[in-house]
Amino acid sequence: MSAAKRKIRMGMVGGGRGAFIGGVHRMAAALDGQIELVCGAFSSDPQRSRDSGADFFLPPERCYGTFEEMMKSEAALPLGERMDFVAIVTPNHVHFPAAKAALEHGFPVLSDKPATFNLAEAKELGALVAKTGLLYGLTHNYTGYPLVKEARDMVRAGQARKNPQGRRGIPARLALHPP
């Protein structure tokens, strides 16, 4: 008998009340119906984090005051209950410490850019990924955005042209008023 299918369980660091990009990531994760948000440390303010988790209909015990608490608590849960990976959607200065904590506790990471603030952190992060063998993904673009998909289709259809600076692009009139 094959294993029962289930959704991929996502944890989130950042992206709570008042944050823009967290909502974008939650919508993107929901597009194919294969990922569910199960826990988070949604703010550097513990109460705002817990309030944000309630907004997302998460159980109170899965809404953490800090990402450190989240990693430790999630790692202590049975494999069938804990998050499968963490999305890091915080202000830039938190990307590295949150990713490091996740990897050290056995969780794959999907992080917004930049991964780190300097070369020393980048080397440390690379070494940790190599040591753990866990997946680490870094988001760089917005390929899921409808306007980006439209631009891609226009380039493929030959509707993009060279501009005077020599870069490829979509004429503004087409971007604003597609055919």
Secondary structure by P-SEA (a helix, b strand, c coil): cccccccbbbbbccccccccaaaaaaaaaacccccccccccccccaaaaaaaaaaaccccccccccaaaaaaaaaaccccccccbbbbbccccaaaaaaaaaaaabbbbbbcccccccaaaaaaaaaaaaaacbbbbbbccccccaaaaaaaaaaaacccccccccccccccccccccc
